[in-house]
Amino acid sequence: MVERSALAKHMARIGRTETIMVEGPSKRDPEVLTGRTEQNKLVHFNTDRPLRAGTLATALITDASTHFLRGELVEVLSVSRHRTRFAVTAG
């Protein structure tokens, strides 16, 4: 029941462009980067650019599962020289 609800909420994000903060390479695939939305949702995305943790970017959400979103990098908003945090909002 909870997983079905989580999947439905994540599926509703498909097609949206979300602001994400890059966390670094995925634990399972170093070719894939991970980041988090302002609502703390995990997003996996591919890029040919090396992006350091704390970089702010936008990603188009293309797929969803119960535990994460998959996206495509749209634009790098700011490159971090230091690790950065932003406030998480509900939603």
Secondary structure, DSSP 8 states (H G I E B T S, - for coil): -HHHHHHHHHHTTTT-EEEEEEEEE-SS-TTEEEEEETT--EEEEE-SS---TT-EEEEEEEEE-SS-EEEEEEEEEE--SS---------
